[in-house]
Amino acid sequence: MRIALPLRFPEPHLSTPSTRRCSRADNVGDNVGDVAGMGADLFESYAGAVIATATLAPKLAMSRMNPSLSLDDQVRDFNMIMSAGVALPLWLDGFGIIASLIGIAYIRNAKLDDHTSLETLLSVIGKGVWIASAITAVFTAICVGILFNGSIAWPLFGCVIVGLVAGIIIAKFTEYCTAYEFAPVLDIADASEYGPAPVLIKVRWLEDQLWVLANP
């Protein structure tokens, strides 16, 4: 039989060399795991989206070919549309960075204090996302208007808007499922009062419900 006794060790102070070394190592681990790892993952997704969109430019140019034109005119139109199709995701990413910086500036300059609730923090972040999305939509309209004519520009604009709306819906759904002020997390917290088994059952039940929704 093993008996666990509560032991009270003194809290290490930052003035000791060993504690300082451990603190530095912990900060290095946080930067490598969180900043570098997450940044690399986001960059891969970002670059992959640009490349995947650019590879669709020849298909877009082929779908807009007019057989009644001469061969030279068809080649000219193909090159123009394909070049614009390759440039569009690069333009959108560049302007998207500017829109993101504006949204970040809004969040950083929001009037908050030490007693601000999590609900208020999430609301400020949500407003920043909405501001960045609205600015991105404006920049998208400008980009497609410059690069394409009207018959191609507005369908492409609609595709970007659908992507923005889908991203916001995913973010809100994720927030609802993970923030501790909403029903899913509160339900799991209530189940934890009776031990770990009800928590596992509740999480498994939620996974089954998501599987049913994803595979009707």
DRENMAR-833293 format. One record per residue (C-alpha): residue in one letter; x, y, z. Coordinates in steps of 0.1 Angstrom, whole numbers, plus 5000, padded with zeros to 4 digits. Example, Ala and Ser with C-alpha at 12.3 -4.5 7.8 and 13.67 -1.06 7.14 Angstrom:
<milo rest="A" east="5123" north="4955" up="5078"/>
<milo rest="S" east="5137" north="4989" up="5071"/>
END
This chain:
<milo rest="M" east="5000" north="5000" up="5000"/>
<milo rest="R" east="5013" north="5034" up="4991"/>
<milo rest="I" east="5004" north="5065" up="5011"/>
<milo rest="A" east="5007" north="5099" up="4995"/>
<milo rest="L" east="5016" north="5127" up="5020"/>
<milo rest="P" east="5011" north="5163" up="5011"/>
<milo rest="L" east="5046" north="5180" up="5012"/>
<milo rest="R" east="5050" north="5217" up="5013"/>
<milo rest="F" east="5082" north="5227" up="4994"/>
<milo rest="P" east="5092" north="5264" up="4995"/>
<milo rest="E" east="5085" north="5283" up="4963"/>
<milo rest="P" east="5118" north="5288" up="4943"/>
<milo rest="H" east="5129" north="5324" up="4940"/>
<milo rest="L" east="5141" north="5339" up="4907"/>
<milo rest="S" east="5172" north="5351" up="4924"/>
<milo rest="T" east="5187" north="5316" up="4925"/>
<milo rest="P" east="5208" north="5307" up="4894"/>
<milo rest="S" east="5191" north="5273" up="4889"/>
<milo rest="T" east="5156" north="5290" up="4889"/>
<milo rest="R" east="5168" north="5316" up="4864"/>
<milo rest="R" east="5181" north="5289" up="4841"/>
<milo rest="C" east="5148" north="5269" up="4843"/>
<milo rest="S" east="5129" north="5301" up="4836"/>
<milo rest="R" east="5150" north="5308" up="4805"/>
<milo rest="A" east="5146" north="5272" up="4793"/>
<milo rest="D" east="5108" north="5274" up="4799"/>
<milo rest="N" east="5106" north="5306" up="4778"/>
<milo rest="V" east="5127" north="5290" up="4750"/>
<milo rest="G" east="5104" north="5260" up="4750"/>
<milo rest="D" east="5073" north="5283" up="4748"/>
<milo rest="N" east="5088" north="5302" up="4719"/>
<milo rest="V" east="5098" north="5271" up="4700"/>
<milo rest="G" east="5066" north="5252" up="4706"/>
<milo rest="D" east="5040" north="5280" up="4705"/>
<milo rest="V" east="5055" north="5309" up="4684"/>
<milo rest="A" east="5077" north="5290" up="4659"/>
<milo rest="G" east="5055" north="5259" up="4657"/>
<milo rest="M" east="5022" north="5277" up="4653"/>
<milo rest="G" east="5038" north="5303" up="4630"/>
<milo rest="A" east="5052" north="5276" up="4607"/>
<milo rest="D" east="5018" north="5258" up="4606"/>
<milo rest="L" east="5000" north="5291" up="4597"/>
<milo rest="F" east="5026" north="5300" up="4571"/>
<milo rest="E" east="5023" north="5265" up="4555"/>
<milo rest="S" east="4985" north="5270" up="4553"/>
<milo rest="Y" east="4989" north="5305" up="4540"/>
<milo rest="A" east="5014" north="5296" up="4513"/>
<milo rest="G" east="4995" north="5264" up="4504"/>
<milo rest="A" east="4963" north="5285" up="4499"/>
<milo rest="V" east="4982" north="5309" up="4476"/>
<milo rest="I" east="4997" north="5282" up="4455"/>
<milo rest="A" east="4965" north="5262" up="4452"/>
<milo rest="T" east="4946" north="5292" up="4441"/>
<milo rest="A" east="4973" north="5303" up="4416"/>
<milo rest="T" east="4973" north="5268" up="4400"/>
<milo rest="L" east="4936" north="5273" up="4391"/>
<milo rest="A" east="4944" north="5303" up="4370"/>
<milo rest="P" east="4949" north="5283" up="4337"/>
<milo rest="K" east="4916" north="5266" up="4343"/>
<milo rest="L" east="4899" north="5299" up="4348"/>
<milo rest="A" east="4915" north="5313" up="4316"/>
<milo rest="M" east="4904" north="5283" up="4296"/>
<milo rest="S" east="4868" north="5285" up="4308"/>
<milo rest="R" east="4867" north="5322" up="4295"/>
<milo rest="M" east="4880" north="5315" up="4260"/>
<milo rest="N" east="4859" north="5328" up="4231"/>
<milo rest="P" east="4861" north="5305" up="4201"/>
<milo rest="S" east="4848" north="5332" up="4178"/>
<milo rest="L" east="4880" north="5353" up="4183"/>
<milo rest="S" east="4911" north="5349" up="4163"/>
<milo rest="L" east="4939" north="5327" up="4176"/>
<milo rest="D" east="4961" north="5357" up="4185"/>
<milo rest="D" east="4932" north="5373" up="4204"/>
<milo rest="Q" east="4925" north="5340" up="4222"/>
<milo rest="V" east="4962" north="5337" up="4232"/>
<milo rest="R" east="4962" north="5373" up="4244"/>
<milo rest="D" east="4930" north="5369" up="4265"/>
<milo rest="F" east="4943" north="5336" up="4279"/>
<milo rest="N" east="4976" north="5352" up="4290"/>
<milo rest="M" east="4958" north="5382" up="4305"/>
<milo rest="I" east="4933" north="5362" up="4325"/>
<milo rest="M" east="4959" north="5337" up="4337"/>
<milo rest="S" east="4983" north="5364" up="4348"/>
<milo rest="A" east="4955" north="5381" up="4367"/>
<milo rest="G" east="4944" north="5348" up="4382"/>
<milo rest="V" east="4979" north="5342" up="4395"/>
<milo rest="A" east="4982" north="5377" up="4408"/>
<milo rest="L" east="4949" north="5378" up="4426"/>
<milo rest="P" east="4957" north="5355" up="4456"/>
<milo rest="L" east="4990" north="5374" up="4461"/>
<milo rest="W" east="4972" north="5407" up="4461"/>
<milo rest="L" east="4946" north="5395" up="4485"/>
<milo rest="D" east="4972" north="5381" up="4509"/>
<milo rest="G" east="4991" north="5414" up="4508"/>
<milo rest="F" east="4960" north="5435" up="4515"/>
<milo rest="G" east="4948" north="5408" up="4540"/>
<milo rest="I" east="4979" north="5415" up="4560"/>
<milo rest="I" east="4971" north="5452" up="4561"/>
<milo rest="A" east="4936" north="5444" up="4571"/>
<milo rest="S" east="4948" north="5421" up="4599"/>
<milo rest="L" east="4972" north="5448" up="4612"/>
<milo rest="I" east="4943" north="5472" up="4614"/>
<milo rest="G" east="4922" north="5447" up="4633"/>
<milo rest="I" east="4951" north="5440" up="4657"/>
<milo rest="A" east="4955" north="5478" up="4662"/>
<milo rest="Y" east="4918" north="5480" up="4672"/>
<milo rest="I" east="4921" north="5452" up="4697"/>
<milo rest="R" east="4953" north="5466" up="4712"/>
<milo rest="N" east="4938" north="5500" up="4716"/>
<milo rest="A" east="4906" north="5488" up="4732"/>
<milo rest="K" east="4898" north="5502" up="4766"/>
<milo rest="L" east="4903" north="5473" up="4790"/>
<milo rest="D" east="4913" north="5470" up="4826"/>
<milo rest="D" east="4923" north="5443" up="4851"/>
<milo rest="H" east="4887" north="5435" up="4859"/>
<milo rest="T" east="4876" north="5430" up="4823"/>
<milo rest="S" east="4856" north="5398" up="4819"/>
<milo rest="L" east="4863" north="5370" up="4794"/>
<milo rest="E" east="4831" north="5378" up="4776"/>
<milo rest="T" east="4842" north="5414" up="4770"/>
<milo rest="L" east="4876" north="5402" up="4758"/>
<milo rest="L" east="4860" north="5378" up="4734"/>
<milo rest="S" east="4837" north="5406" up="4722"/>
<milo rest="V" east="4867" north="5429" up="4715"/>
<milo rest="I" east="4885" north="5402" up="4696"/>
<milo rest="G" east="4853" north="5394" up="4676"/>
<milo rest="K" east="4850" north="5431" up="4666"/>
<milo rest="G" east="4886" north="5431" up="4655"/>
<milo rest="V" east="4879" north="5401" up="4633"/>
<milo rest="W" east="4848" north="5418" up="4618"/>
<milo rest="I" east="4868" north="5449" up="4611"/>
<milo rest="A" east="4896" north="5430" up="4594"/>
<milo rest="S" east="4870" north="5410" up="4574"/>
<milo rest="A" east="4852" north="5441" up="4562"/>
<milo rest="I" east="4884" north="5458" up="4552"/>
<milo rest="T" east="4894" north="5426" up="4533"/>
<milo rest="A" east="4861" north="5426" up="4515"/>
<milo rest="V" east="4867" north="5462" up="4504"/>
<milo rest="F" east="4902" north="5454" up="4492"/>
<milo rest="T" east="4889" north="5423" up="4474"/>
<milo rest="A" east="4864" north="5444" up="4454"/>
<milo rest="I" east="4892" north="5468" up="4444"/>
<milo rest="C" east="4915" north="5439" up="4434"/>
<milo rest="V" east="4891" north="5420" up="4413"/>
<milo rest="G" east="4879" north="5453" up="4397"/>
<milo rest="I" east="4914" north="5461" up="4386"/>
<milo rest="L" east="4925" north="5427" up="4375"/>
<milo rest="F" east="4894" north="5414" up="4358"/>
<milo rest="N" east="4864" north="5426" up="4338"/>
<milo rest="G" east="4829" north="5426" up="4352"/>
<milo rest="S" east="4819" north="5392" up="4340"/>
<milo rest="I" east="4847" north="5375" up="4359"/>
<milo rest="A" east="4853" north="5400" up="4387"/>
<milo rest="W" east="4821" north="5397" up="4407"/>
<milo rest="P" east="4819" north="5359" up="4407"/>
<milo rest="L" east="4854" north="5358" up="4421"/>
<milo rest="F" east="4845" north="5385" up="4446"/>
<milo rest="G" east="4816" north="5363" up="4457"/>
<milo rest="C" east="4839" north="5334" up="4462"/>
<milo rest="V" east="4861" north="5354" up="4486"/>
<milo rest="I" east="4831" north="5367" up="4505"/>
<milo rest="V" east="4818" north="5331" up="4510"/>
<milo rest="G" east="4853" north="5322" up="4523"/>
<milo rest="L" east="4853" north="5351" up="4548"/>
<milo rest="V" east="4818" north="5342" up="4560"/>
<milo rest="A" east="4827" north="5306" up="4564"/>
<milo rest="G" east="4858" north="5315" up="4584"/>
<milo rest="I" east="4838" north="5337" up="4607"/>
<milo rest="I" east="4812" north="5309" up="4612"/>
<milo rest="I" east="4840" north="5284" up="4620"/>
<milo rest="A" east="4856" north="5308" up="4645"/>
<milo rest="K" east="4823" north="5315" up="4662"/>
<milo rest="F" east="4814" north="5278" up="4664"/>
<milo rest="T" east="4849" north="5270" up="4678"/>
<milo rest="E" east="4844" north="5298" up="4704"/>
<milo rest="Y" east="4810" north="5284" up="4714"/>
<milo rest="C" east="4824" north="5249" up="4718"/>
<milo rest="T" east="4856" north="5258" up="4738"/>
<milo rest="A" east="4848" north="5290" up="4758"/>
<milo rest="Y" east="4839" north="5281" up="4794"/>
<milo rest="E" east="4809" north="5305" up="4794"/>
<milo rest="F" east="4789" north="5285" up="4769"/>
<milo rest="A" east="4768" north="5253" up="4773"/>
<milo rest="P" east="4792" north="5226" up="4759"/>
<milo rest="V" east="4820" north="5234" up="4783"/>
<milo rest="L" east="4797" north="5241" up="4812"/>
<milo rest="D" east="4780" north="5208" up="4807"/>
<milo rest="I" east="4813" north="5190" up="4808"/>
<milo rest="A" east="4823" north="5209" up="4839"/>
<milo rest="D" east="4791" north="5199" up="4856"/>
<milo rest="A" east="4798" north="5162" up="4847"/>
<milo rest="S" east="4833" north="5165" up="4863"/>
<milo rest="E" east="4818" north="5169" up="4897"/>
<milo rest="Y" east="4812" north="5131" up="4897"/>
<milo rest="G" east="4846" north="5121" up="4886"/>
<milo rest="P" east="4866" north="5115" up="4854"/>
<milo rest="A" east="4843" north="5088" up="4840"/>
<milo rest="P" east="4813" north="5111" up="4833"/>
<milo rest="V" east="4836" north="5136" up="4816"/>
<milo rest="L" east="4849" north="5109" up="4792"/>
<milo rest="I" east="4813" north="5098" up="4785"/>
<milo rest="K" east="4802" north="5134" up="4778"/>
<milo rest="V" east="4831" north="5141" up="4755"/>
<milo rest="R" east="4825" north="5108" up="4737"/>
<milo rest="W" east="4788" north="5117" up="4733"/>
<milo rest="L" east="4798" north="5151" up="4718"/>
<milo rest="E" east="4822" north="5134" up="4693"/>
<milo rest="D" east="4794" north="5111" up="4683"/>
<milo rest="Q" east="4770" north="5140" up="4677"/>
<milo rest="L" east="4796" north="5158" up="4656"/>
<milo rest="W" east="4802" north="5126" up="4636"/>
<milo rest="V" east="4765" north="5123" up="4629"/>
<milo rest="L" east="4763" north="5159" up="4618"/>
<milo rest="A" east="4793" north="5156" up="4595"/>
<milo rest="N" east="4780" north="5123" up="4580"/>
<milo rest="P" east="4743" north="5126" up="4575"/>
END
